[in-house]
Amino acid sequence: MATQRLKVRTATMTLRVEPKLKAAAEAAAEREHRGITSLIEVLILNHCRSLGLTAGQNGKEQHQ
């Protein structure tokens, strides 16, 4: 029986960082065999967890 994945909407984030920070992110992402977007997601989720927050917990309702 095939499992069916739920479609997840994504939101766009635009970031401006120093070139050396971008290079560091690219190197870290490559070392972990992931893309920069995936790396940033992991970093944000780990940081939120360290603050006792869960994904989507920002005091505002999530758009659906």
C-alpha angles and dihedrals in degrees: 000000000000118000117229121220121217115238110246120204116225131212126217122240123185117201133187114200136162114273092245090055091050090050090050091050091049091050093048092047092049092049090053092044093241139110125261091253091055091047092052091048091053092047093050094046092048092049092048090050090052088055092048093252128132127215111283094017102129105124092259129094115257116244113241 
